[in-house]
Amino acid sequence: MAYINENFLKLKAGYLFPEIARRVSSFQQQNPGQAARLIRCGIGDVTEALPAAAIKAMHEGVDELADRSTFKGYGPEQGYAFLREAIADNQYAGLGIAADEIFISDGSKCDTGNILDIFGKGNRIAITDPVYPVYVDTNVMAGNTGEADESGAYSGLTYLPCNASNGFVAVPPVEKVDIIYLCFPNNPTGAVASREQLTAWVNYALANDSIILFDSAYEAFIQDENLPRSIFEIPGAHRCAMEFRSFSKHGGFTGVRCAYTVIPKALVGCTSEGEKIPLHQLWSRRHSTKFNGASYPVQKAAAALFTSEGKQQVAELITHYMGNAALLREACLGVGLPVYGGENAPYVWVGCPPGTSSWEMFDKMLQQALVVITPGSGFGAGGEGWFRISAFNSRSNVEEVCRRITAMFPPHD
Ligand SMILES: *Cc1c(COP(=O)(O)O)cnc(C)c1O
């Protein structure tokens, strides 16, 4: 009999989104008359059509494949030069990132999970609490943790608490860690680290020989020009960080699939003998061996987001979603709930009324407002007492959600 990877058995069974789906479908069965009025602000998925420039480029890409003289088979595993160069020029201008330090892929979820292939055993890993669950679960699968306790916390991980007192931006730990996952703008809290806060992280990483895995999937939503969009805006980051970015939220590509990972050539890890090895070389080898590139029409579509029409259309999409976020913030503040995020991120992070847990709030919103939100405790014990509302929706749905939230908390004097 073949042995299995027993680390999978350590994973907590009740994963967040299946549990949300279960509660929603049971509510629908019990209230068939109301099912049509349900508004989903739970899963972080975009809702609007692709930018026209991307659609046109994708069509052109398909037409090229349809003709023998312009046909393309396997592309370069690391991505086509036209896309790597467009990213270097548009996303990293002046930041000292070369096109060949950018690796194109089919998603950041995959990249943030697959990156563990190039790291050895025994690393001390730090993650924030609450957190995007992918970082935790992929470390569990890779055998980098022990078992989970009652609260869902795994032994062997260093949890960095994020709460109202630190504005949901984790501070560097006192102890030494080897790998740190940071995500700004943050999913789920919508928090963004300031330049000073990120500088503290880079200085910590340089002092402790740690590596920061920086997920900036929501970079395009930053409105405040003083906030850093890339970790590579911070001096020294090229020696201690890699960055994950995706077209999923930037261009509404969640169903198209295209992302990239930036690994500076100066970034090194070490062997057990202490020999320093560039991570760029290992990720390149990993990509060539286990990945055969993102599809050509998709890379064409991604590159089209950097044309002048593409940039204009992306800006309109972002303006739409951020307008939604502003309305949701206003409605929640208006009923007296504590509100974070939603200013530089498409997620609004809201405190539950005193004495109400995240899942109790989920049920209340479902039953009283017919609105599906995401319970904060699903992102880690630190999210208990909070919930996330996604701004990915139509304007009319968001306006209706705001009316229902306002009606749920009638003013009293
Ligand atoms: C949506 C999201 C991504 C993007 O994942 P893809 O696989 O590229 O769609 C990455 N990180 C976070 C935190 C996200 O919320």
The ligand as an SDF file (V2000), in Angstrom:
LIG
                    3D

 15 15  0  0  0  0  0  0  0  0999 V2000
   -6.7620   36.8940   -4.3060 C   0  0  0  0  0  0  0  0  0  0  0  0
   -5.4430   36.7460   -3.6000 C   0  0  0  0  0  0  0  0  0  0  0  0
   -4.2960   36.3390   -4.2960 C   0  0  0  0  0  0  0  0  0  0  0  0
   -4.3550   36.0300   -5.7740 C   0  0  0  0  0  0  0  0  0  0  0  0
   -4.3880   34.6730   -5.9860 O   0  0  0  0  0  0  0  0  0  0  0  0
   -4.4620   34.1130   -7.4720 P   0  0  0  0  0  0  0  0  0  0  0  0
   -4.1200   32.6790   -7.3100 O   0  0  0  0  0  0  0  0  0  0  0  0
   -3.4290   34.8630   -8.2590 O   0  0  0  0  0  0  0  0  0  0  0  0
   -5.8380   34.3490   -7.9880 O   0  0  0  0  0  0  0  0  0  0  0  0
   -3.1020   36.2600   -3.6170 C   0  0  0  0  0  0  0  0  0  0  0  0
   -3.0100   36.5770   -2.3140 N   0  0  0  0  0  0  0  0  0  0  0  0
   -4.0840   36.9730   -1.6140 C   0  0  0  0  0  0  0  0  0  0  0  0
   -3.9270   37.3230   -0.1940 C   0  0  0  0  0  0  0  0  0  0  0  0
   -5.3250   37.0490   -2.2330 C   0  0  0  0  0  0  0  0  0  0  0  0
   -6.3970   37.4270   -1.5220 O   0  0  0  0  0  0  0  0  0  0  0  0
  1  2  1  0
  2  3  1  0
  2 14  2  0
  3  4  1  0
  3 10  2  0
  4  5  1  0
  5  6  1  0
  6  7  2  0
  6  8  1  0
  6  9  1  0
 10 11  1  0
 11 12  2  0
 12 13  1  0
 12 14  1  0
 14 15  1  0
M  END
$$$$
